[in-house]
Amino acid sequence: MNGPRPTCTRTEQAVGWALHALEPDEEIVVERHVPTCADCSAAVRDTQAVMTQLATAVEQVDPPARLRAS
């Protein structure tokens, strides 16, 4: 990410929110904040884009049967 640095102090929390990694009380606050903040909205979009790329970057294969048995 090369560009202007976000000015909002909640962008890290916005990333955590996009990753579903916040505590419930934090999640509520950030969920209300994100739609009102351009920095946090961009951070959420960027995080979701990266997660989508990671999810599709590697071929999905089934584990060997011996692993399932153990």
C-alpha positions in Angstrom: 0.0 0.0 0.0 1.7 3.1 -1.2 -0.3 6.2 -0.7 -1.3 8.7 1.9 -1.3 7.4 5.4 -4.6 7.1 7.1 -5.4 9.9 9.6 -8.0 8.0 11.6 -6.8 6.4 14.8 -9.2 3.5 14.3 -7.8 2.1 11.1 -6.1 -0.8 12.9 -9.4 -1.7 14.6 -11.1 -1.5 11.2 -8.7 -4.1 9.9 -9.4 -6.2 13.0 -13.1 -5.8 12.3 -12.7 -6.9 8.7 -10.8 -10.0 10.0 -13.5 -10.7 12.6 -10.8 -10.5 15.3 -12.3 -7.9 17.7 -13.9 -8.4 21.0 -17.7 -7.9 20.9 -17.7 -4.5 22.5 -15.0 -3.2 20.1 -16.8 -4.7 17.2 -20.0 -2.8 17.8 -18.1 0.5 18.1 -16.0 -0.1 14.9 -19.1 -1.4 13.0 -20.8 1.9 13.6 -17.7 3.9 12.8 -16.5 2.3 9.5 -19.4 3.6 7.3 -18.7 7.2 8.5 -14.9 7.2 7.9 -13.2 7.2 4.6 -9.9 5.9 6.0 -11.5 3.0 7.8 -13.7 2.1 4.9 -10.7 2.0 2.7 -8.8 -0.2 5.2 -11.7 -2.6 5.3 -11.9 -2.8 1.5 -8.1 -3.4 1.3 -8.2 -6.0 3.9 -11.1 -7.9 2.3 -9.3 -7.7 -1.1 -6.1 -9.2 0.4 -8.0 -11.9 2.2 -9.8 -12.8 -1.1 -6.4 -13.0 -2.9 -4.9 -15.2 -0.2 -7.9 -17.5 -0.2 -7.5 -18.1 -4.0 -3.7 -18.0 -4.3 -3.2 -21.7 -3.5 -4.8 -24.7 -5.0 -7.2 -26.3 -2.6 -6.6 -30.0 -2.1 -8.1 -32.7 0.1 -5.8 -34.0 2.8 -4.6 -37.6 2.5 -7.0 -40.2 4.0 -4.4 -41.2 6.6 -4.6 -37.7 8.1 -8.3 -37.8 8.3 -8.1 -41.2 10.1 -5.7 -39.9 12.7 
